[in-house]
Amino acid sequence: MPTIESRLKELGVILPTPTSPIANYVPFVVTGSLLVISGQLPFGADGKIAPEHAGKLGQDIFNEAGQAAARMCAINVLAQARLALGSLSKIERCVRLGGFINAGPKFHALPAVMNGASDLIVAALGEKKGRHARTTVGVAELPLNAAVEIEAMFEISA
């Protein structure tokens, strides 16, 4: 049975070193059998947000760039999970993803943008562990003018 790490390798995904929080919060909390990951921005391996992952959807950037930004956020979620747990093998399933899309007033393709994160999580964890509940919200602004921010909750083993 493939591991999360082997699936990520097949996808060509290398998890970056997680970035530090940009304000007064912790990047993750483990409580009982849950791992909660704070909102992750689309930071690249260089620790910066690429210009194509910044701005408002429907004004500055469009669907494909938004999906790529959401995918990058999901990669950063998994990087934080690995830091929190020491190994992604402790993830039993993704319980929930929450997505915040920096959207212009007439942009309605929020679910399609969020699929960038959901698709990566399902591909990495597999169908059974990767399918999750989800919320997608359009917002007026995000930190550092990021196009997308993704938070997550995972069930974990001891």
C-alpha positions as CSV (number, residue, x, y, z in Angstrom):
1,M,0.0,0.0,0.0
2,P,1.5,3.4,-1.0
3,T,2.4,5.8,1.8
4,I,1.6,9.5,1.8
5,E,5.3,10.3,1.2
6,S,5.4,7.9,-1.8
7,R,2.3,9.4,-3.3
8,L,3.8,12.9,-2.9
9,K,6.9,11.8,-4.6
10,E,4.9,10.3,-7.5
11,L,3.2,13.7,-7.7
12,G,6.5,15.5,-7.8
13,V,5.8,17.3,-4.6
14,I,8.6,18.1,-2.2
15,L,7.4,19.4,1.1
16,P,9.1,22.7,2.0
17,T,10.4,23.7,5.5
18,P,7.3,25.2,7.1
19,T,7.2,28.9,7.5
20,S,6.9,30.5,11.0
21,P,3.6,32.2,11.9
22,I,3.3,35.8,10.8
23,A,1.3,36.8,13.9
24,N,0.5,35.7,17.4
25,Y,-0.6,32.1,17.0
26,V,0.9,28.6,16.7
27,P,1.1,26.8,13.3
28,F,-0.6,23.7,14.7
29,V,-2.3,22.2,17.7
30,V,-2.5,18.5,18.6
31,T,-5.4,17.7,21.0
32,G,-6.5,14.1,21.5
33,S,-6.7,12.4,18.2
34,L,-6.9,15.6,16.2
35,L,-4.3,17.7,14.5
36,V,-5.5,21.2,13.6
37,I,-3.3,23.2,11.2
38,S,-3.6,27.0,11.2
39,G,-4.3,28.8,7.9
40,Q,-1.4,28.3,5.4
41,L,-0.6,30.8,2.7
42,P,0.8,29.9,-0.7
43,F,4.4,30.3,0.2
44,G,6.9,28.7,-2.2
45,A,10.0,26.9,-1.2
46,D,11.8,30.3,-1.1
47,G,9.4,31.4,1.7
48,K,7.7,34.0,-0.5
49,I,4.4,34.2,-2.3
50,A,4.9,34.1,-6.0
51,P,3.3,37.0,-7.9
52,E,0.9,34.6,-9.7
53,H,-0.4,33.5,-6.2
54,A,-1.2,37.0,-5.0
55,G,-4.2,39.3,-5.5
56,K,-7.9,39.0,-6.0
57,L,-9.5,36.2,-7.9
58,G,-11.5,37.6,-10.8
59,Q,-9.5,40.8,-10.9
60,D,-5.8,40.3,-10.6
61,I,-5.6,36.5,-11.2
62,F,-8.0,33.8,-12.4
63,N,-9.0,30.2,-11.8
64,E,-5.9,28.3,-12.8
65,A,-3.6,30.6,-10.8
66,G,-6.1,30.4,-7.9
67,Q,-6.1,26.6,-8.0
68,A,-2.3,26.5,-8.1
69,A,-2.2,28.8,-5.0
70,A,-4.7,26.5,-3.2
71,R,-2.5,23.5,-4.1
72,M,0.5,25.3,-2.7
73,C,-1.4,26.0,0.5
74,A,-2.3,22.3,0.8
75,I,1.4,21.4,0.3
76,N,2.2,23.8,3.2
77,V,-0.5,22.2,5.3
78,L,1.1,18.8,4.8
79,A,4.6,20.3,5.6
80,Q,3.1,21.6,8.9
81,A,1.5,18.2,9.6
82,R,4.9,16.5,9.1
83,L,6.5,19.0,11.5
84,A,3.8,18.4,14.1
85,L,3.8,14.6,13.9
86,G,7.3,13.7,12.8
87,S,5.8,11.6,10.0
88,L,2.8,11.8,7.8
89,S,2.1,8.1,8.4
90,K,0.3,9.2,11.6
91,I,-2.5,10.8,9.6
92,E,-5.6,8.6,9.7
93,R,-7.7,10.9,7.5
94,C,-8.3,14.5,6.6
95,V,-11.4,15.5,8.5
96,R,-11.9,19.0,7.1
97,L,-10.3,21.7,4.9
98,G,-11.3,25.3,5.2
99,G,-10.6,27.6,2.4
100,F,-10.5,31.4,2.2
101,I,-10.4,32.9,-1.3
102,N,-9.4,36.5,-1.8
103,A,-12.2,37.2,-4.3
104,G,-13.4,40.2,-6.2
105,P,-17.1,41.1,-5.8
106,K,-18.3,39.2,-9.0
107,F,-16.1,36.1,-8.6
108,H,-18.2,33.0,-8.1
109,A,-15.9,30.1,-8.9
110,L,-14.8,29.7,-5.3
111,P,-15.3,25.9,-5.3
112,A,-13.2,25.4,-8.4
113,V,-10.4,27.3,-6.8
114,M,-10.6,25.3,-3.6
115,N,-10.4,22.1,-5.6
116,G,-6.7,22.9,-6.0
117,A,-6.3,22.0,-2.3
118,S,-8.8,19.3,-2.1
119,D,-7.5,17.4,-5.2
120,L,-3.9,17.5,-3.7
121,I,-5.1,16.2,-0.3
122,V,-7.0,13.3,-1.9
123,A,-4.1,12.5,-4.3
124,A,-1.6,12.5,-1.4
125,L,-3.7,10.6,1.2
126,G,-5.8,8.4,-1.1
127,E,-9.5,8.3,-1.5
128,K,-10.4,6.8,1.9
129,K,-8.1,9.0,4.0
130,G,-8.2,12.1,1.8
131,R,-11.9,12.7,1.3
132,H,-13.0,15.5,3.7
133,A,-15.6,17.9,4.8
134,R,-15.0,21.4,3.4
135,T,-15.9,25.1,3.7
136,T,-15.0,27.6,1.1
137,V,-15.5,31.3,1.8
138,G,-14.8,34.3,-0.4
139,V,-13.1,37.1,1.5
140,A,-12.2,40.8,0.8
141,E,-8.6,40.5,1.9
142,L,-6.0,38.0,3.1
143,P,-2.6,38.4,4.8
144,L,0.2,39.5,2.5
145,N,-2.4,39.8,-0.3
146,A,-2.4,36.0,-0.8
147,A,-4.9,34.7,-3.2
148,V,-5.8,31.8,-1.0
149,E,-5.4,30.6,2.6
150,I,-6.2,27.0,3.7
151,E,-6.6,25.5,7.1
152,A,-7.0,21.8,8.0
153,M,-8.1,19.3,10.6
154,F,-6.7,15.7,10.6
155,E,-7.5,12.6,12.6
156,I,-4.3,11.1,13.8
157,S,-3.0,7.9,15.4
158,A,-1.2,7.9,18.7
